Amino acid sequence: MSKFLIVGLGNLGNEYANTRHNIGFDVVGAFVLKHGGMFKVDKHAYIAEVKWKGKIFVCVCPTTFMNLSGKAFKYWLDKEKILLENSLTVVDDLALPLDKIRLRGAGTHAGHNGLRDIQATMGTDTYPKLRFGIGDQFAKGMQADFVLSKWKLDEVQVVKNKITTCVEIIESFATIGLDRTMSQFNQLLFK
């Protein structure tokens, strides 16, 4: 049975719930909910195991806070003996507009502290990432406030649609592979 590590990046605490920076938690939570899983607290993370179409998904939302995401990522990858290429990290991305998502098999952290820590911990940037565009509508010097802000009312439906599609991307990644999934989903625009 193939095994996959699905990691959603975010921060713990009610003040971070439903913020742009926590979209990784939201996507992984939606995937677990769709497939009847339940999260439990374990080492460095909330974790849920989901079985679907002959595959096992170890779904992780780190409790280490964003800047130490590599600790949880590496721990669960090693503990579950999952290949790095069978991991998928879901993360917010300022460089992408809200109407886009981007799946890649490699790529730098692009200034994202969670990805920076995973890259430093693993010693590579070659692992699959699903980047969820959150836009960049903030004044100079206000980036931190923007990523920690809640979605605007006129953005909520687009975010819901993208979360649903991201759940499909996780399923596709595990069934038809990274390259075919990128071809199928990377050009979508959301409204």
N, CA, C and O atoms as a DFTB+ gen file, in Angstrom:
764 C
 N C O
     1  1       0.837      -1.182       0.000
     2  2       0.000       0.000       0.000
     3  2       0.882       1.246       0.000
     4  3       1.731       1.396       0.879
     5  1       0.696       2.137      -0.968
     6  2       1.473       3.378      -1.037
     7  2       1.109       4.288       0.124
     8  3      -0.039       4.342       0.564
     9  1       2.127       5.010       0.612
    10  2       1.925       5.894       1.753
    11  2       2.385       7.297       1.395
    12  3       3.431       7.479       0.773
    13  1       1.587       8.296       1.795
    14  2       1.855       9.698       1.488
    15  2       1.805      10.539       2.759
    16  3       0.995      10.290       3.652
    17  1       2.677      11.529       2.825
    18  2       2.661      12.497       3.916
    19  2       2.095      13.802       3.359
    20  3       2.659      14.388       2.435
    21  1       0.984      14.246       3.924
    22  2       0.351      15.484       3.507
    23  2       0.488      16.473       4.668
    24  3      -0.067      16.255       5.745
    25  1       1.222      17.549       4.445
    26  2       1.529      18.502       5.505
    27  2       0.895      19.850       5.182
    28  3       1.146      20.429       4.125
    29  1       0.082      20.337       6.092
    30  2      -0.505      21.667       5.953
    31  2       0.194      22.614       6.901
    32  3       0.272      22.343       8.100
    33  1       0.705      23.721       6.390
    34  2       1.417      24.662       7.246
    35  2       0.466      25.727       7.794
    36  3      -0.440      26.202       7.108
    37  1       0.710      26.082       9.057
    38  2      -0.104      27.091       9.727
    39  2       0.410      27.314      11.130
    40  3       1.450      26.784      11.519
    41  1      -0.331      28.107      11.885
    42  2      -0.004      28.376      13.282
    43  2      -1.171      27.970      14.165
    44  3      -2.332      28.094      13.777
    45  1      -0.848      27.483      15.360
    46  2      -1.878      27.106      16.327
    47  2      -2.475      28.334      16.991
    48  3      -1.826      29.374      17.107
    49  1      -3.697      28.201      17.417
    50  2      -4.338      29.256      18.192
    51  2      -5.518      29.860      17.467
    52  3      -5.501      30.016      16.246
    53  1      -6.551      30.200      18.234
    54  2      -7.769      30.771      17.650
    55  2      -7.508      32.061      16.890
    56  3      -8.210      32.364      15.926
    57  1      -6.499      32.828      17.315
    58  2      -6.220      34.101      16.634
    59  2      -5.715      33.889      15.202
    60  3      -5.758      34.811      14.388
    61  1      -5.239      32.683      14.895
    62  2      -4.737      32.379      13.546
    63  2      -5.749      31.624      12.685
    64  3      -5.549      31.475      11.480
    65  1      -6.836      31.148      13.299
    66  2      -7.834      30.372      12.547
    67  2      -8.422      31.215      11.419
    68  3      -8.709      32.399      11.597
    69  1      -8.595      30.595      10.269
    70  2      -9.186      31.230       9.086
    71  2      -8.408      32.449       8.587
    72  3      -8.984      33.369       8.007
    73  1      -7.099      32.444       8.819
    74  2      -6.259      33.500       8.258
    75  2      -5.579      32.983       6.990
    76  3      -5.552      31.781       6.725
    77  1      -5.041      33.902       6.231
    78  2      -4.351      33.544       4.987
    79  2      -3.179      32.592       5.256
    80  3      -2.944      31.645       4.505
    81  1      -2.460      32.864       6.335
    82  2      -1.261      32.076       6.654
    83  2      -1.604      30.648       7.081
    84  3      -0.728      29.783       7.072
    85  1      -2.841      30.385       7.449
    86  2      -3.244      29.061       7.923
    87  2      -3.960      28.234       6.863
    88  3      -4.579      27.221       7.187
    89  1      -3.888      28.644       5.621
    90  2      -4.629      27.924       4.582
    91  2      -4.147      26.481       4.446
    92  3      -4.929      25.616       4.052
    93  1      -2.896      26.201       4.758
    94  2      -2.413      24.813       4.730
    95  2      -3.191      23.937       5.698
    96  3      -3.578      22.821       5.352
    97  1      -3.424      24.437       6.913
    98  2      -4.248      23.707       7.893
    99  2      -5.648      23.471       7.328
   100  3      -6.199      22.377       7.446
   101  1      -6.222      24.525       6.704
   102  2      -7.596      24.440       6.206
   103  2      -7.732      23.404       5.097
   104  3      -8.698      22.641       5.075
   105  1      -6.772      23.371       4.177
   106  2      -6.824      22.406       3.072
   107  2      -6.678      20.982       3.604
   108  3      -7.455      20.104       3.230
   109  1      -5.710      20.746       4.454
   110  2      -5.496      19.393       4.989
   111  2      -6.698      18.979       5.845
   112  3      -7.111      17.820       5.814
   113  1      -7.253      19.912       6.600
   114  2      -8.455      19.626       7.379
   115  2      -9.625      19.219       6.491
   116  3     -10.365      18.295       6.826
   117  1      -9.796      19.901       5.364
   118  2     -10.874      19.573       4.424
   119  2     -10.659      18.188       3.810
   120  3     -11.617      17.439       3.618
   121  1      -9.408      17.848       3.503
   122  2      -9.101      16.521       2.956
   123  2      -9.450      15.426       3.973
   124  3     -10.079      14.426       3.626
   125  1      -9.041      15.621       5.207
   126  2      -9.302      14.638       6.273
   127  2     -10.801      14.501       6.497
   128  3     -11.308      13.387       6.622
   129  1     -11.508      15.612       6.549
   130  2     -12.960      15.587       6.752
   131  2     -13.662      14.841       5.617
   132  3     -14.544      14.019       5.868
   133  1     -13.277      15.123       4.374
   134  2     -13.901      14.465       3.214
   135  2     -13.751      12.953       3.284
   136  3     -14.648      12.216       2.875
   137  1     -12.623      12.494       3.800
   138  2     -12.341      11.056       3.813
   139  2     -12.588      10.400       5.170
   140  3     -12.109       9.297       5.432
   141  1     -13.332      11.083       6.023
   142  2     -13.787      10.481       7.271
   143  2     -12.728      10.304       8.340
   144  3     -12.911       9.500       9.255
   145  1     -11.635      11.026       8.251
   146  2     -10.579      10.925       9.256
   147  2     -10.829      11.857      10.427
   148  3     -11.723      12.702      10.389
   149  1     -10.026      11.688      11.468
   150  2     -10.101      12.563      12.637
   151  2      -8.694      12.848      13.119
   152  3      -7.854      11.952      13.182
   153  1      -8.445      14.096      13.455
   154  2      -7.137      14.483      13.969
   155  2      -7.008      14.121      15.437
   156  3      -7.982      14.153      16.190
   157  1      -5.794      13.778      15.827
   158  2      -5.449      13.601      17.238
   159  2      -4.126      14.318      17.465
   160  3      -3.359      14.539      16.529
   161  1      -3.872      14.674      18.698
   162  2      -2.614      15.323      19.035
   163  2      -1.557      14.243      19.193
   164  3      -1.767      13.258      19.901
   165  1      -0.422      14.428      18.534
   166  2       0.697      13.503      18.644
   167  2       1.969      14.337      18.652
   168  3       1.912      15.556      18.808
   169  1       3.085      13.706      18.490
   170  2       4.364      14.410      18.586
   171  2       4.502      15.470      17.491
   172  3       4.445      15.154      16.303
   173  1       4.682      16.711      17.896
   174  2       4.920      17.860      17.023
   175  2       3.759      18.205      16.093
   176  3       3.921      19.076      15.239
   177  1       2.590      17.559      16.217
   178  2       1.547      17.804      15.216
   179  2       0.185      17.277      15.643
   180  3       0.056      16.425      16.521
   181  1      -0.821      17.827      14.977
   182  2      -2.114      17.157      14.892
   183  2      -1.971      16.209      13.717
   184  3      -1.468      16.596      12.661
   185  1      -2.403      14.988      13.890
   186  2      -2.209      13.983      12.847
   187  2      -3.486      13.179      12.632
   188  3      -4.214      12.873      13.576
   189  1      -3.736      12.848      11.387
   190  2      -4.855      11.978      11.026
   191  2      -4.362      11.027       9.948
   192  3      -3.606      11.415       9.058
   193  1      -4.796       9.784      10.038
   194  2      -4.471       8.819       8.987
   195  2      -5.741       8.504       8.215
   196  3      -6.776       8.172       8.793
   197  1      -5.640       8.615       6.902
   198  2      -6.769       8.400       6.016
   199  2      -6.389       7.316       5.018
   200  3      -5.279       7.316       4.486
   201  1      -7.310       6.392       4.765
   202  2      -7.104       5.383       3.718
   203  2      -8.104       5.663       2.599
   204  3      -9.294       5.871       2.833
   205  1      -7.571       5.661       1.363
   206  2      -8.421       5.954       0.202
   207  2      -7.787       5.329      -1.033
   208  3      -6.601       5.521      -1.300
   209  1      -8.581       4.586      -1.776
   210  2      -8.143       3.950      -3.030
   211  2      -6.826       3.191      -2.879
   212  3      -5.931       3.317      -3.715
   213  1      -6.714       2.412      -1.820
   214  2      -5.531       1.590      -1.605
   215  2      -4.290       2.359      -1.177
   216  3      -3.177       1.838      -1.249
   217  1      -4.476       3.581      -0.737
   218  2      -3.350       4.404      -0.315
   219  2      -3.575       4.879       1.119
   220  3      -4.709       5.024       1.576
   221  1      -2.466       5.117       1.812
   222  2      -2.525       5.654       3.168
   223  2      -1.996       7.087       3.123
   224  3      -0.932       7.356       2.565
   225  1      -2.754       7.991       3.716
   226  2      -2.363       9.396       3.798
   227  2      -2.139       9.727       5.269
   228  3      -3.070       9.667       6.072
   229  1      -0.919      10.072       5.617
   230  2      -0.599      10.550       6.954
   231  2      -0.673      12.073       6.857
   232  3       0.190      12.711       6.254
   233  1      -1.715      12.644       7.459
   234  2      -2.001      14.077       7.332
   235  2      -1.555      14.787       8.595
   236  3      -1.944      14.416       9.703
   237  1      -0.738      15.810       8.420
   238  2      -0.068      16.457       9.537
   239  2      -0.282      17.977       9.490
   240  3      -0.097      18.616       8.455
   241  1      -0.672      18.527      10.628
   242  2      -0.696      19.977      10.841
   243  2       0.233      20.235      12.029
   244  3      -0.146      19.979      13.172
   245  1       1.439      20.736      11.773
   246  2       2.429      20.890      12.837
   247  2       1.951      21.780      13.989
   248  3       1.278      22.788      13.777
   249  1       2.309      21.389      15.194
   250  2       2.029      22.187      16.384
   251  2       3.270      22.973      16.806
   252  3       3.297      23.567      17.884
   253  1       4.276      22.975      15.970
   254  2       5.563      23.613      16.270
   255  2       5.577      25.095      15.911
   256  3       6.596      25.757      16.112
   257  1       4.501      25.626      15.396
   258  2       4.427      26.966      14.807
   259  2       5.205      26.985      13.496
   260  3       6.107      26.180      13.263
   261  1       4.821      27.930      12.655
   262  2       5.297      27.989      11.277
   263  2       6.819      27.920      11.160
   264  3       7.342      27.161      10.343
   265  1       7.528      28.702      11.963
   266  2       8.974      28.833      11.801
   267  2       9.751      27.570      12.147
   268  3      10.950      27.499      11.881
   269  1       9.099      26.574      12.733
   270  2       9.761      25.307      13.078
   271  2       9.066      24.123      12.412
   272  3       9.096      23.011      12.939
   273  1       8.449      24.349      11.273
   274  2       7.694      23.310      10.574
   275  2       8.552      22.114      10.171
   276  3       8.049      20.994      10.083
   277  1       9.841      22.340       9.925
   278  2      10.732      21.260       9.498
   279  2      10.842      20.148      10.518
   280  3      11.015      18.985      10.155
   281  1      10.743      20.493      11.788
   282  2      10.843      19.503      12.864
   283  2       9.727      18.461      12.745
   284  3       9.991      17.259      12.792
   285  1       8.485      18.921      12.592
   286  2       7.341      18.007      12.450
   287  2       7.409      17.264      11.113
   288  3       7.150      16.062      11.047
   289  1       7.759      17.989      10.056
   290  2       7.849      17.385       8.722
   291  2       8.808      16.191       8.750
   292  3       8.444      15.086       8.346
   293  1      10.027      16.420       9.226
   294  2      11.038      15.359       9.235
   295  2      10.653      14.222      10.178
   296  3      10.832      13.051       9.842
   297  1      10.127      14.557      11.349
   298  2       9.758      13.525      12.314
   299  2       8.751      12.543      11.695
   300  3       8.940      11.329      11.772
   301  1       7.685      13.068      11.086
   302  2       6.638      12.190      10.550
   303  2       7.071      11.494       9.262
   304  3       6.659      10.363       9.008
   305  1       7.881      12.139       8.461
   306  2       8.412      11.492       7.261
   307  2       9.243      10.272       7.663
   308  3       9.083       9.190       7.097
   309  1      10.138      10.456       8.649
   310  2      10.996       9.364       9.118
   311  2      10.202       8.298       9.859
   312  3      10.382       7.105       9.611
   313  1       9.323       8.719      10.767
   314  2       8.561       7.762      11.578
   315  2       7.711       6.850      10.698
   316  3       7.632       5.644      10.934
   317  1       7.084       7.430       9.694
   318  2       6.183       6.659       8.830
   319  2       6.900       6.028       7.630
   320  3       6.284       5.339       6.816
   321  1       8.223       6.278       7.536
   322  2       9.044       5.724       6.439
   323  2       8.442       6.055       5.063
   324  3       8.225       5.182       4.223
   325  1       8.185       7.346       4.876
   326  2       7.597       7.834       3.632
   327  2       8.695       8.486       2.802
   328  3       9.521       9.233       3.327
   329  1       8.698       8.201       1.512
   330  2       9.663       8.820       0.600
   331  2       9.376      10.311       0.474
   332  3       8.217      10.725       0.458
   333  1      10.422      11.110       0.385
   334  2      10.265      12.557       0.284
   335  2       9.382      12.940      -0.902
   336  3       8.576      13.866      -0.808
   337  1       9.534      12.224      -2.021
   338  2       8.719      12.546      -3.201
   339  2       7.248      12.172      -3.017
   340  3       6.405      12.559      -3.827
   341  1       6.936      11.419      -1.952
   342  2       5.543      11.085      -1.634
   343  2       4.981      12.017      -0.560
   344  3       3.957      11.723       0.057
   345  1       5.660      13.136      -0.347
   346  2       5.138      14.152       0.562
   347  2       4.543      15.280      -0.264
   348  3       4.949      15.510      -1.403
   349  1       3.579      15.979       0.317
   350  2       3.017      17.166      -0.317
   351  2       2.773      18.191       0.782
   352  3       2.026      17.937       1.727
   353  1       3.407      19.346       0.650
   354  2       3.287      20.414       1.629
   355  2       2.381      21.499       1.063
   356  3       2.632      22.027      -0.021
   357  1       1.327      21.826       1.803
   358  2       0.352      22.834       1.379
   359  2       0.651      24.131       2.125
   360  3       0.743      24.144       3.352
   361  1       0.801      25.218       1.376
   362  2       1.299      26.469       1.949
   363  2       0.671      27.676       1.260
   364  3       0.309      27.615       0.085
   365  1       0.546      28.777       2.007
   366  2       0.102      30.046       1.437
   367  2       1.240      30.664       0.630
   368  3       2.413      30.447       0.935
   369  1       0.888      31.440      -0.407
   370  2       1.914      32.058      -1.247
   371  2       1.507      33.477      -1.629
   372  3       0.522      33.684      -2.338
   373  1       2.284      34.456      -1.146
   374  2       2.058      35.872      -1.447
   375  2       2.329      36.208      -2.913
   376  3       1.734      37.137      -3.459
   377  1       3.216      35.460      -3.543
   378  2       3.617      35.772      -4.917
   379  2       2.561      35.354      -5.940
   380  3       2.649      35.722      -7.112
   381  1       1.578      34.595      -5.503
   382  2       0.502      34.177      -6.405
   383  2      -0.768      34.945      -6.068
   384  3      -1.101      35.111      -4.895
   385  1      -1.482      35.415      -7.093
   386  2      -2.756      36.081      -6.820
   387  2      -3.780      35.082      -6.266
   388  3      -3.604      33.868      -6.370
   389  1      -4.830      35.611      -5.687
   390  2      -5.850      34.769      -5.061
   391  2      -6.482      33.801      -6.051
   392  3      -6.954      32.740      -5.643
   393  1      -6.506      34.126      -7.324
   394  2      -7.184      33.256      -8.289
   395  2      -6.317      32.097      -8.786
   396  3      -6.710      31.396      -9.719
   397  1      -5.131      31.880      -8.172
   398  2      -4.238      30.821      -8.660
   399  2      -3.750      29.888      -7.557
   400  3      -3.689      30.242      -6.379
   401  1      -3.409      28.692      -7.991
   402  2      -2.679      27.713      -7.181
   403  2      -1.517      27.233      -8.041
   404  3      -1.541      27.369      -9.264
   405  1      -0.511      26.675      -7.399
   406  2       0.623      26.178      -8.168
   407  2       1.197      24.948      -7.479
   408  3       1.574      25.001      -6.309
   409  1       1.259      23.857      -8.204
   410  2       1.859      22.615      -7.724
   411  2       3.224      22.478      -8.383
   412  3       3.343      22.612      -9.601
   413  1       4.256      22.212      -7.581
   414  2       5.615      22.050      -8.093
   415  2       6.316      20.920      -7.348
   416  3       6.003      20.635      -6.192
   417  1       7.255      20.291      -8.017
   418  2       8.037      19.214      -7.417
   419  2       9.284      19.701      -6.713
   420  3       9.934      18.938      -5.998
   421  1       9.623      20.964      -6.907
   422  2      10.811      21.561      -6.293
   423  2      10.611      23.062      -6.304
   424  3       9.671      23.565      -6.919
   425  1      11.483      23.769      -5.632
   426  2      11.431      25.222      -5.639
   427  2      11.828      25.789      -4.297
   428  3      11.673      25.140      -3.263
   429  1      12.341      27.004      -4.320
   430  2      12.846      27.635      -3.113
   431  2      11.713      27.946      -2.135
   432  3      10.532      27.788      -2.446
   433  1      12.111      28.389      -0.955
   434  2      11.132      28.765       0.061
   435  2      10.484      30.105      -0.262
   436  3       9.436      30.427       0.298
   437  1      11.081      30.890      -1.149
   438  2      10.542      32.188      -1.594
   439  2      10.190      33.100      -0.415
   440  3       9.233      33.872      -0.481
   441  1      10.971      33.005       0.659
   442  2      10.755      33.863       1.816
   443  2       9.741      33.340       2.818
   444  3       9.529      33.965       3.857
   445  1       9.111      32.209       2.533
   446  2       8.117      31.644       3.458
   447  2       8.851      30.924       4.594
   448  3       9.619      29.996       4.342
   449  1       8.622      31.339       5.823
   450  2       9.386      30.797       6.952
   451  2       9.153      29.319       7.204
   452  3      10.074      28.620       7.628
   453  1       7.950      28.824       6.956
   454  2       7.690      27.399       7.124
   455  2       8.476      26.568       6.119
   456  3       9.101      25.570       6.480
   457  1       8.440      26.987       4.850
   458  2       9.205      26.278       3.818
   459  2      10.704      26.433       4.049
   460  3      11.473      25.502       3.806
   461  1      11.117      27.605       4.517
   462  2      12.541      27.839       4.807
   463  2      13.039      26.823       5.838
   464  3      14.126      26.265       5.689
   465  1      12.238      26.584       6.888
   466  2      12.652      25.656       7.939
   467  2      12.651      24.205       7.439
   468  3      13.541      23.430       7.789
   469  1      11.668      23.840       6.632
   470  2      11.659      22.483       6.055
   471  2      12.886      22.292       5.179
   472  3      13.561      21.266       5.271
   473  1      13.183      23.272       4.329
   474  2      14.342      23.187       3.442
   475  2      15.635      23.072       4.249
   476  3      16.504      22.269       3.909
   477  1      15.772      23.863       5.311
   478  2      16.975      23.803       6.143
   479  2      17.078      22.450       6.852
   480  3      18.164      21.879       6.945
   481  1      15.965      21.947       7.344
   482  2      15.946      20.666       8.054
   483  2      16.258      19.500       7.128
   484  3      17.011      18.597       7.494
   485  1      15.685      19.515       5.938
   486  2      15.840      18.406       4.996
   487  2      17.090      18.553       4.126
   488  3      17.547      17.571       3.540
   489  1      17.645      19.749       4.035
   490  2      18.827      19.973       3.216
   491  2      18.548      19.972       1.721
   492  3      19.453      19.753       0.916
   493  1      17.286      20.219       1.348
   494  2      16.911      20.250      -0.063
   495  2      15.619      21.036      -0.227
   496  3      14.819      21.144       0.703
   497  1      15.427      21.589      -1.434
   498  2      14.141      22.210      -1.747
   499  2      13.377      21.357      -2.759
   500  3      12.367      21.786      -3.317
   501  1      13.879      20.138      -2.983
   502  2      13.261      19.239      -3.948
   503  2      12.290      18.306      -3.234
   504  3      12.611      17.164      -2.905
   505  1      11.108      18.828      -3.012
   506  2       9.982      18.055      -2.471
   507  2       8.717      18.770      -2.933
   508  3       8.726      19.994      -3.066
   509  1       7.629      18.039      -3.181
   510  2       6.417      18.649      -3.740
   511  2       5.754      19.645      -2.793
   512  3       5.645      19.427      -1.587
   513  1       5.312      20.759      -3.405
   514  2       4.635      21.823      -2.674
   515  2       3.397      22.246      -3.449
   516  3       3.427      22.380      -4.672
   517  1       2.320      22.451      -2.725
   518  2       1.100      23.006      -3.300
   519  2       0.952      24.411      -2.732
   520  3       0.645      24.593      -1.554
   521  1       1.177      25.405      -3.598
   522  2       1.152      26.807      -3.187
   523  2      -0.233      27.396      -3.479
   524  3      -0.713      27.362      -4.612
   525  1      -0.850      27.927      -2.447
   526  2      -2.198      28.489      -2.496
   527  2      -2.051      30.010      -2.528
   528  3      -1.680      30.625      -1.528
   529  1      -2.345      30.614      -3.687
   530  2      -2.198      32.057      -3.815
   531  2      -3.093      32.817      -2.861
   532  3      -4.294      32.560      -2.781
   533  1      -2.493      33.766      -2.128
   534  2      -3.275      34.591      -1.204
   535  2      -3.246      36.062      -1.610
   536  3      -3.862      36.901      -0.952
   537  1      -2.530      36.378      -2.694
   538  2      -2.445      37.749      -3.154
   539  2      -1.406      38.545      -2.387
   540  3      -0.768      38.049      -1.458
   541  1      -1.254      39.800      -2.805
   542  2      -0.249      40.661      -2.169
   543  2      -0.776      42.090      -2.015
   544  3      -0.043      43.054      -2.236
   545  1      -2.040      42.218      -1.639
   546  2      -2.658      43.531      -1.502
   547  2      -2.392      44.109      -0.112
   548  3      -3.283      44.161       0.735
   549  1      -1.165      44.536       0.103
   550  2      -0.822      45.145       1.382
   551  2       0.151      46.299       1.143
   552  3       0.906      46.308       0.171
   553  1       0.112      47.262       2.046
   554  2       1.003      48.420       1.962
   555  2       2.414      48.010       2.375
   556  3       2.599      47.035       3.104
   557  1       3.390      48.753       1.909
   558  2       4.786      48.468       2.244
   559  2       4.954      48.349       3.757
   560  3       4.486      49.194       4.520
   561  1       5.633      47.278       4.169
   562  2       5.884      47.042       5.588
   563  2       4.751      46.351       6.322
   564  3       4.855      46.100       7.523
   565  1       3.669      46.040       5.619
   566  2       2.488      45.446       6.266
   567  2       2.286      43.976       5.901
   568  3       1.191      43.440       6.073
   569  1       3.331      43.323       5.398
   570  2       3.213      41.935       4.955
   571  2       2.753      41.008       6.083
   572  3       1.855      40.192       5.876
   573  1       3.348      41.120       7.260
   574  2       2.992      40.234       8.374
   575  2       1.529      40.398       8.749
   576  3       0.831      39.410       8.976
   577  1       1.061      41.641       8.815
   578  2      -0.352      41.872       9.129
   579  2      -1.253      41.263       8.062
   580  3      -2.301      40.698       8.376
   581  1      -0.844      41.379       6.801
   582  2      -1.655      40.849       5.707
   583  2      -1.781      39.324       5.780
   584  3      -2.889      38.793       5.699
   585  1      -0.664      38.621       5.931
   586  2      -0.744      37.149       5.931
   587  2      -1.493      36.629       7.151
   588  3      -2.062      35.538       7.110
   589  1      -1.497      37.393       8.226
   590  2      -2.215      36.969       9.434
   591  2      -3.643      37.500       9.480
   592  3      -4.338      37.331      10.482
   593  1      -4.086      38.143       8.397
   594  2      -5.448      38.679       8.357
   595  2      -6.432      37.614       7.894
   596  3      -6.066      36.628       7.255
   597  1      -7.685      37.847       8.238
   598  2      -8.784      36.964       7.813
   599  2      -9.133      37.296       6.364
   600  3      -8.809      38.370       5.857
   601  1      -9.801      36.347       5.714
   602  2     -10.249      36.564       4.342
   603  2     -11.325      37.640       4.317
   604  3     -12.151      37.723       5.226
   605  1     -11.310      38.461       3.273
   606  2     -12.357      39.458       3.082
   607  2     -13.622      38.743       2.606
   608  3     -13.557      37.657       2.029
   609  1     -14.764      39.365       2.855
   610  2     -16.046      38.764       2.504
   611  2     -16.113      38.386       1.022
   612  3     -16.633      37.325       0.676
   613  1     -15.591      39.249       0.148
   614  2     -15.657      38.962      -1.286
   615  2     -14.630      37.921      -1.741
   616  3     -14.615      37.546      -2.913
   617  1     -13.772      37.450      -0.829
   618  2     -12.784      36.418      -1.158
   619  2     -13.228      35.020      -0.705
   620  3     -12.702      34.014      -1.181
   621  1     -14.184      34.965       0.204
   622  2     -14.530      33.704       0.876
   623  2     -14.951      32.608      -0.108
   624  3     -14.516      31.466       0.035
   625  1     -15.774      32.925      -1.089
   626  2     -16.235      31.894      -2.021
   627  2     -15.081      31.362      -2.876
   628  3     -14.999      30.161      -3.135
   629  1     -14.194      32.255      -3.310
   630  2     -13.022      31.822      -4.085
   631  2     -12.162      30.883      -3.234
   632  3     -11.692      29.856      -3.723
   633  1     -11.960      31.231      -1.980
   634  2     -11.155      30.402      -1.072
   635  2     -11.799      29.024      -0.903
   636  3     -11.106      28.008      -0.956
   637  1     -13.114      28.983      -0.701
   638  2     -13.820      27.694      -0.567
   639  2     -13.647      26.848      -1.821
   640  3     -13.380      25.649      -1.733
   641  1     -13.798      27.474      -2.995
   642  2     -13.628      26.747      -4.259
   643  2     -12.207      26.204      -4.393
   644  3     -12.004      25.073      -4.835
   645  1     -11.232      27.017      -4.010
   646  2      -9.838      26.583      -4.106
   647  2      -9.532      25.453      -3.123
   648  3      -8.785      24.533      -3.456
   649  1     -10.090      25.512      -1.937
   650  2      -9.882      24.423      -0.969
   651  2     -10.416      23.119      -1.534
   652  3      -9.750      22.086      -1.452
   653  1     -11.613      23.158      -2.108
   654  2     -12.196      21.952      -2.726
   655  2     -11.278      21.417      -3.821
   656  3     -11.050      20.210      -3.903
   657  1     -10.756      22.299      -4.654
   658  2      -9.848      21.882      -5.734
   659  2      -8.542      21.333      -5.158
   660  3      -7.999      20.360      -5.681
   661  1      -8.041      21.939      -4.101
   662  2      -6.798      21.452      -3.490
   663  2      -6.963      20.042      -2.934
   664  3      -6.027      19.245      -2.990
   665  1      -8.136      19.726      -2.401
   666  2      -8.415      18.352      -1.951
   667  2      -8.338      17.405      -3.154
   668  3      -7.778      16.314      -3.049
   669  1      -8.892      17.815      -4.279
   670  2      -8.806      17.012      -5.513
   671  2      -7.361      16.874      -5.971
   672  3      -6.974      15.819      -6.474
   673  1      -6.567      17.909      -5.808
   674  2      -5.151      17.854      -6.192
   675  2      -4.408      16.822      -5.341
   676  3      -3.599      16.057      -5.865
   677  1      -4.675      16.796      -4.045
   678  2      -4.042      15.793      -3.172
   679  2      -4.391      14.386      -3.657
   680  3      -3.522      13.519      -3.746
   681  1      -5.661      14.169      -3.967
   682  2      -6.098      12.856      -4.472
   683  2      -5.419      12.522      -5.791
   684  3      -4.960      11.398      -5.995
   685  1      -5.358      13.504      -6.687
   686  2      -4.744      13.305      -7.996
   687  2      -3.246      13.038      -7.881
   688  3      -2.716      12.154      -8.554
   689  1      -2.572      13.794      -7.037
   690  2      -1.138      13.613      -6.785
   691  2      -0.838      12.171      -6.393
   692  3       0.153      11.596      -6.842
   693  1      -1.689      11.589      -5.558
   694  2      -1.468      10.231      -5.073
   695  2      -1.873       9.163      -6.080
   696  3      -1.405       8.028      -5.992
   697  1      -2.735       9.505      -7.038
   698  2      -3.220       8.481      -7.973
   699  2      -2.570       8.563      -9.351
   700  3      -2.204       7.533      -9.916
   701  1      -2.418       9.780      -9.907
   702  2      -1.843       9.868     -11.258
   703  2      -0.455      10.504     -11.266
   704  3       0.176      10.595     -12.320
   705  1       0.025      10.943     -10.110
   706  2       1.384      11.454     -10.014
   707  2       1.490      12.964     -10.149
   708  3       0.544      13.649     -10.536
   709  1       2.667      13.451      -9.819
   710  2       2.940      14.887      -9.779
   711  2       2.808      15.542     -11.148
   712  3       2.090      16.533     -11.284
   713  1       3.479      15.016     -12.158
   714  2       3.517      15.675     -13.469
   715  2       2.133      15.807     -14.089
   716  3       1.763      16.884     -14.557
   717  1       1.367      14.725     -14.097
   718  2       0.026      14.776     -14.688
   719  2      -0.895      15.687     -13.882
   720  3      -1.758      16.360     -14.444
   721  1      -0.706      15.704     -12.559
   722  2      -1.526      16.580     -11.721
   723  2      -1.181      18.043     -11.981
   724  3      -2.079      18.884     -12.041
   725  1       0.097      18.360     -12.136
   726  2       0.491      19.731     -12.471
   727  2      -0.149      20.162     -13.786
   728  3      -0.691      21.263     -13.888
   729  1      -0.086      19.296     -14.788
   730  2      -0.661      19.619     -16.101
   731  2      -2.160      19.878     -16.010
   732  3      -2.694      20.747     -16.699
   733  1      -2.825      19.122     -15.163
   734  2      -4.281      19.215     -15.050
   735  2      -4.743      20.445     -14.269
   736  3      -5.789      21.012     -14.585
   737  1      -3.979      20.870     -13.249
   738  2      -4.484      21.886     -12.337
   739  2      -3.750      23.222     -12.341
   740  3      -4.341      24.224     -11.940
   741  1      -2.497      23.287     -12.773
   742  2      -1.727      24.519     -12.595
   743  2      -2.225      25.716     -13.396
   744  3      -1.907      26.853     -13.045
   745  1      -2.985      25.504     -14.447
   746  2      -3.454      26.626     -15.263
   747  2      -4.839      27.121     -14.883
   748  3      -5.352      28.055     -15.500
   749  1      -5.456      26.505     -13.870
   750  2      -6.790      26.928     -13.463
   751  2      -6.785      28.334     -12.904
   752  3      -5.829      28.753     -12.251
   753  1      -7.855      29.056     -13.163
   754  2      -8.092      30.360     -12.557
   755  2      -9.401      30.270     -11.777
   756  3     -10.379      29.699     -12.260
   757  1      -9.417      30.828     -10.590
   758  2     -10.577      30.730      -9.709
   759  2     -11.290      32.078      -9.612
   760  3     -10.659      33.132      -9.540
   761  1     -12.604      32.016      -9.613
   762  2     -13.412      33.243      -9.469
   763  2     -14.434      33.061      -8.389
   764  3     -15.210      33.976      -8.113
